[in-house]
Amino acid sequence: MALWAQTALLLINIITSAVRGRVEKELSPECREFLYMETPPTGLQHHSHHFICQRYNKKPRYVTLYNTAGRIPVYSAYTFKRSDAEKCVDVPWMYEPQLSTSSDTDDMQPFPRGYMPMNFEDAQAVLDDYINAVLYERGTLNPAEHQDDLDDKASTYTLTNVVPVVPNFNNIVWNRQEDIIRKRLNNYCRGTAYIVTGTTTSGEMIRRQNIKRIAVPTYLWSAYCCVDYDHNAPYSERVKFPSFAHYGLNEQQNNDVVEISVQKLKEFLKRTTFVDQNFQIFVNDCVAAAPSKII
């Protein structure tokens, strides 16, 4: 093979590995533990969607389905940890080496200062994208307040877990609902609670230097599944188990959170975003199979 051809092939391989990195097409067993019945939501397949097993300090923390075209997560899926709602302080915002650079680590990393590789921001958002986006702030899909371990909290501060959110909606409406869910699961979920929090988009983008960079969510939505719960909980809470969901409009006004069943959220998302007819958040909508009778 001619030298120029070898060089071209090498460049193609470098670019391909830089974009794809170690992003997983099929989730590994250690990352499936964050999913109910080890199964990710179905019906969201797209060529620009890639699984990320979000790793921090050499340990998987949660799973994100990431849209490299819109440079935001489609959803983050995690297991809820009983929490006192404390945030993690002094954690730098991080990026995902698995998406953009040839790296010897799978761990999310703090943004480098100064020079960044040319392809660094091809497939993910960077801090500069948010500097002049005055109408929005960074909202995490897997919030630190739903985690307990300090490393788990720290791992939520990556831009692959972040979407642009209207401040009024994020701080007054969505964060309040996250706290309601935290208290509910703290008090009445006895086993593992699986949460999937995602977005819908309509084509609106944040621009930087007149280039479309980040998709702006139209709605944020979230659903939890906890099959082992307190059956003596007050009725108003008990009816929200084993699963329940909510969504809200990412706007300054008319942005009240709507609490609904997982089944109704599923139908809502089929009407408002691009999902297949087989779209499902949890296996069997988080309805546990009845135990077999012994004859």
MARLUM-773924 format. One record per residue (C-alpha): residue number from 0; y negated, x negated, z. Coordinates in steps of 0.02 Angstrom, whole numbers, plus 50000, padded with zeros to 5 digits. Example, Ala and Ser with C-alpha at 12.3 -4.5 7.8 and 13.67 -1.06 7.14 Angstrom:
<pts>
[pt 0; [50225; 49385; 50390]]
[pt 1; [50053; 49316; 50357]]
</pts>
This chain:
<pts>
[pt 0; [50000; 50000; 50000]]
[pt 1; [49828; 49934; 49954]]
[pt 2; [49714; 49878; 50094]]
[pt 3; [49585; 50012; 50056]]
[pt 4; [49719; 50146; 50064]]
[pt 5; [49784; 50079; 50231]]
[pt 6; [49607; 50080; 50298]]
[pt 7; [49578; 50259; 50239]]
[pt 8; [49742; 50316; 50316]]
[pt 9; [49695; 50232; 50480]]
[pt 10; [49526; 50320; 50482]]
[pt 11; [49608; 50489; 50449]]
[pt 12; [49730; 50461; 50592]]
[pt 13; [49589; 50410; 50708]]
[pt 14; [49486; 50565; 50665]]
[pt 15; [49637; 50680; 50682]]
[pt 16; [49687; 50608; 50850]]
[pt 17; [49506; 50613; 50907]]
[pt 18; [49493; 50799; 50875]]
[pt 19; [49665; 50847; 50936]]
[pt 20; [49693; 50714; 51069]]
[pt 21; [49827; 50770; 51189]]
[pt 22; [49781; 50952; 51179]]
[pt 23; [49942; 51049; 51195]]
[pt 24; [50012; 51167; 51064]]
[pt 25; [50148; 51219; 51187]]
[pt 26; [50106; 51214; 51371]]
[pt 27; [50211; 51099; 51478]]
[pt 28; [50308; 51172; 51627]]
[pt 29; [50187; 51094; 51752]]
[pt 30; [50042; 51187; 51669]]
[pt 31; [50134; 51352; 51651]]
[pt 32; [50136; 51369; 51841]]
[pt 33; [49959; 51437; 51830]]
[pt 34; [50018; 51584; 51725]]
[pt 35; [50105; 51743; 51782]]
[pt 36; [50289; 51725; 51735]]
[pt 37; [50238; 51559; 51657]]
[pt 38; [50174; 51654; 51505]]
[pt 39; [49999; 51641; 51430]]
[pt 40; [49907; 51793; 51361]]
[pt 41; [49971; 51843; 51189]]
[pt 42; [49879; 51900; 51033]]
[pt 43; [49739; 51771; 51036]]
[pt 44; [49807; 51648; 50908]]
[pt 45; [49678; 51564; 50796]]
[pt 46; [49670; 51393; 50711]]
[pt 47; [49517; 51346; 50815]]
[pt 48; [49600; 51392; 50981]]
[pt 49; [49684; 51252; 51078]]
[pt 50; [49769; 51248; 51248]]
[pt 51; [49700; 51124; 51373]]
[pt 52; [49797; 51084; 51529]]
[pt 53; [49645; 51045; 51636]]
[pt 54; [49687; 50888; 51733]]
[pt 55; [49586; 50806; 51869]]
[pt 56; [49631; 50656; 51976]]
[pt 57; [49801; 50641; 51889]]
[pt 58; [49855; 50820; 51926]]
[pt 59; [49852; 50981; 51823]]
[pt 60; [49730; 51109; 51897]]
[pt 61; [49725; 51259; 51778]]
[pt 62; [49743; 51308; 51595]]
[pt 63; [49606; 51343; 51467]]
[pt 64; [49620; 51413; 51292]]
[pt 65; [49474; 51328; 51208]]
[pt 66; [49382; 51377; 51049]]
[pt 67; [49331; 51214; 50964]]
[pt 68; [49228; 51308; 50833]]
[pt 69; [49122; 51401; 50961]]
[pt 70; [49136; 51259; 51089]]
[pt 71; [49173; 51377; 51232]]
[pt 72; [49333; 51431; 51321]]
[pt 73; [49416; 51591; 51262]]
[pt 74; [49484; 51604; 51439]]
[pt 75; [49531; 51500; 51590]]
[pt 76; [49690; 51546; 51684]]
[pt 77; [49716; 51488; 51863]]
[pt 78; [49799; 51528; 52026]]
[pt 79; [49684; 51592; 52162]]
[pt 80; [49678; 51494; 52325]]
[pt 81; [49620; 51574; 52487]]
[pt 82; [49444; 51513; 52505]]
[pt 83; [49292; 51518; 52617]]
[pt 84; [49180; 51522; 52461]]
[pt 85; [49113; 51347; 52487]]
[pt 86; [49056; 51262; 52328]]
[pt 87; [49090; 51081; 52286]]
[pt 88; [48933; 50975; 52296]]
[pt 89; [48884; 50815; 52206]]
[pt 90; [49013; 50833; 52069]]
[pt 91; [48953; 50773; 51898]]
[pt 92; [48982; 50882; 51747]]
[pt 93; [49132; 50822; 51649]]
[pt 94; [49202; 50824; 51472]]
[pt 95; [49378; 50834; 51402]]
[pt 96; [49450; 50671; 51332]]
[pt 97; [49597; 50770; 51262]]
[pt 98; [49478; 50853; 51138]]
[pt 99; [49360; 50721; 51073]]
[pt 100; [49406; 50541; 51099]]
[pt 101; [49552; 50423; 51085]]
[pt 102; [49580; 50393; 51270]]
[pt 103; [49712; 50324; 51384]]
[pt 104; [49688; 50466; 51508]]
[pt 105; [49719; 50653; 51509]]
[pt 106; [49600; 50676; 51656]]
[pt 107; [49431; 50757; 51630]]
[pt 108; [49293; 50626; 51645]]
[pt 109; [49108; 50622; 51692]]
[pt 110; [48993; 50617; 51542]]
[pt 111; [48953; 50437; 51496]]
[pt 112; [48775; 50377; 51506]]
[pt 113; [48695; 50312; 51349]]
[pt 114; [48802; 50289; 51194]]
[pt 115; [48932; 50420; 51149]]
[pt 116; [49055; 50406; 51004]]
[pt 117; [48999; 50494; 50846]]
[pt 118; [49140; 50622; 50856]]
[pt 119; [49115; 50653; 51041]]
[pt 120; [49033; 50822; 51022]]
[pt 121; [49125; 50882; 50867]]
[pt 122; [49247; 50994; 50961]]
[pt 123; [49163; 51027; 51129]]
[pt 124; [48996; 51061; 51210]]
[pt 125; [48892; 50922; 51286]]
[pt 126; [48754; 50926; 51416]]
[pt 127; [48618; 50911; 51284]]
[pt 128; [48671; 51080; 51215]]
[pt 129; [48610; 51165; 51373]]
[pt 130; [48447; 51068; 51400]]
[pt 131; [48336; 51179; 51293]]
[pt 132; [48442; 51336; 51306]]
[pt 133; [48316; 51412; 51426]]
[pt 134; [48387; 51588; 51414]]
[pt 135; [48557; 51534; 51480]]
[pt 136; [48639; 51433; 51615]]
[pt 137; [48814; 51361; 51636]]
[pt 138; [48936; 51488; 51705]]
[pt 139; [49112; 51436; 51754]]
[pt 140; [49261; 51548; 51711]]
[pt 141; [49369; 51470; 51847]]
[pt 142; [49242; 51466; 51989]]
[pt 143; [49247; 51335; 52127]]
[pt 144; [49235; 51476; 52254]]
[pt 145; [49410; 51535; 52203]]
[pt 146; [49484; 51366; 52249]]
[pt 147; [49511; 51282; 52417]]
[pt 148; [49563; 51101; 52388]]
[pt 149; [49413; 50989; 52353]]
[pt 150; [49492; 50917; 52197]]
[pt 151; [49531; 51092; 52132]]
[pt 152; [49350; 51139; 52160]]
[pt 153; [49288; 50982; 52074]]
[pt 154; [49398; 51016; 51923]]
[pt 155; [49300; 51174; 51883]]
[pt 156; [49147; 51069; 51838]]
[pt 157; [49197; 51031; 51660]]
[pt 158; [49107; 51104; 51509]]
[pt 159; [49274; 51160; 51440]]
[pt 160; [49273; 51287; 51583]]
[pt 161; [49092; 51339; 51551]]
[pt 162; [49005; 51472; 51446]]
[pt 163; [48818; 51508; 51425]]
[pt 164; [48773; 51652; 51539]]
[pt 165; [48610; 51746; 51566]]
[pt 166; [48547; 51691; 51740]]
[pt 167; [48515; 51866; 51804]]
[pt 168; [48689; 51922; 51757]]
[pt 169; [48773; 51764; 51821]]
[pt 170; [48685; 51749; 51989]]
[pt 171; [48663; 51930; 52039]]
[pt 172; [48805; 52025; 51954]]
[pt 173; [48950; 51913; 51905]]
[pt 174; [48947; 51796; 52055]]
[pt 175; [48943; 51947; 52171]]
[pt 176; [49098; 52017; 52086]]
[pt 177; [49186; 51849; 52101]]
[pt 178; [49154; 51857; 52288]]
[pt 179; [49222; 52036; 52298]]
[pt 180; [49382; 51976; 52214]]
[pt 181; [49391; 51825; 52328]]
[pt 182; [49382; 51933; 52484]]
[pt 183; [49507; 52060; 52415]]
[pt 184; [49636; 51928; 52372]]
[pt 185; [49603; 51833; 52533]]
[pt 186; [49638; 51988; 52636]]
[pt 187; [49775; 52081; 52542]]
[pt 188; [49868; 51965; 52423]]
[pt 189; [50019; 51893; 52515]]
[pt 190; [50092; 51790; 52373]]
[pt 191; [50019; 51701; 52223]]
[pt 192; [49874; 51783; 52131]]
[pt 193; [49857; 51739; 51948]]
[pt 194; [49685; 51760; 51870]]
[pt 195; [49632; 51755; 51688]]
[pt 196; [49445; 51756; 51652]]
[pt 197; [49381; 51760; 51475]]
[pt 198; [49246; 51804; 51351]]
[pt 199; [49208; 51905; 51196]]
[pt 200; [49086; 51844; 51064]]
[pt 201; [48989; 51925; 50922]]
[pt 202; [48923; 51778; 50822]]
[pt 203; [48765; 51734; 50920]]
[pt 204; [48751; 51545; 50942]]
[pt 205; [48646; 51422; 51040]]
[pt 206; [48567; 51298; 50921]]
[pt 207; [48520; 51116; 50948]]
[pt 208; [48414; 51029; 50818]]
[pt 209; [48437; 51185; 50712]]
[pt 210; [48627; 51165; 50712]]
[pt 211; [48737; 51303; 50780]]
[pt 212; [48822; 51230; 50933]]
[pt 213; [48886; 51353; 51064]]
[pt 214; [48945; 51533; 51050]]
[pt 215; [48859; 51652; 51171]]
[pt 216; [48978; 51774; 51256]]
[pt 217; [48940; 51958; 51234]]
[pt 218; [49051; 52008; 51380]]
[pt 219; [49137; 51916; 51520]]
[pt 220; [49300; 51990; 51582]]
[pt 221; [49428; 51949; 51715]]
[pt 222; [49597; 52013; 51775]]
[pt 223; [49710; 51967; 51920]]
[pt 224; [49894; 51993; 51955]]
[pt 225; [49971; 51987; 52130]]
[pt 226; [50140; 52072; 52144]]
[pt 227; [50165; 52024; 52328]]
[pt 228; [50026; 52115; 52420]]
[pt 229; [49993; 52208; 52582]]
[pt 230; [50059; 52384; 52561]]
[pt 231; [49968; 52434; 52721]]
[pt 232; [49798; 52391; 52650]]
[pt 233; [49667; 52530; 52648]]
[pt 234; [49698; 52649; 52503]]
[pt 235; [49535; 52599; 52417]]
[pt 236; [49602; 52422; 52405]]
[pt 237; [49787; 52460; 52387]]
[pt 238; [49760; 52554; 52223]]
[pt 239; [49691; 52392; 52150]]
[pt 240; [49860; 52306; 52166]]
[pt 241; [49966; 52231; 52097]]
[pt 242; [49832; 52207; 51964]]
[pt 243; [49655; 52255; 51923]]
[pt 244; [49516; 52197; 51807]]
[pt 245; [49331; 52203; 51771]]
[pt 246; [49205; 52159; 51637]]
[pt 247; [49016; 52145; 51619]]
[pt 248; [48885; 52131; 51482]]
[pt 249; [48803; 51960; 51472]]
[pt 250; [48625; 52026; 51465]]
[pt 251; [48473; 52040; 51576]]
[pt 252; [48491; 52230; 51592]]
[pt 253; [48629; 52360; 51587]]
[pt 254; [48746; 52225; 51648]]
[pt 255; [48835; 52312; 51792]]
[pt 256; [49016; 52260; 51817]]
[pt 257; [49145; 52391; 51768]]
[pt 258; [49307; 52387; 51868]]
[pt 259; [49457; 52455; 51775]]
[pt 260; [49645; 52437; 51763]]
[pt 261; [49720; 52293; 51666]]
[pt 262; [49786; 52417; 51539]]
[pt 263; [49611; 52489; 51509]]
[pt 264; [49536; 52315; 51497]]
[pt 265; [49665; 52274; 51366]]
[pt 266; [49613; 52425; 51263]]
[pt 267; [49429; 52382; 51287]]
[pt 268; [49457; 52206; 51221]]
[pt 269; [49554; 52270; 51071]]
[pt 270; [49398; 52369; 51025]]
[pt 271; [49270; 52234; 51058]]
[pt 272; [49345; 52067; 51006]]
[pt 273; [49467; 51988; 50885]]
[pt 274; [49640; 52008; 50958]]
[pt 275; [49807; 52057; 50883]]
[pt 276; [49886; 52225; 50918]]
[pt 277; [50013; 52136; 51028]]
[pt 278; [49873; 52072; 51140]]
[pt 279; [49928; 52062; 51322]]
[pt 280; [49848; 51976; 51470]]
[pt 281; [49999; 51979; 51587]]
[pt 282; [50181; 52007; 51547]]
[pt 283; [50214; 52195; 51561]]
[pt 284; [50035; 52213; 51624]]
[pt 285; [50089; 52134; 51790]]
[pt 286; [50211; 52273; 51830]]
[pt 287; [50359; 52188; 51913]]
[pt 288; [50530; 52243; 51852]]
[pt 289; [50627; 52352; 51974]]
[pt 290; [50772; 52260; 52058]]
[pt 291; [50943; 52296; 51987]]
[pt 292; [51054; 52410; 52090]]
[pt 293; [51213; 52336; 52156]]
[pt 294; [51360; 52448; 52116]]
</pts>
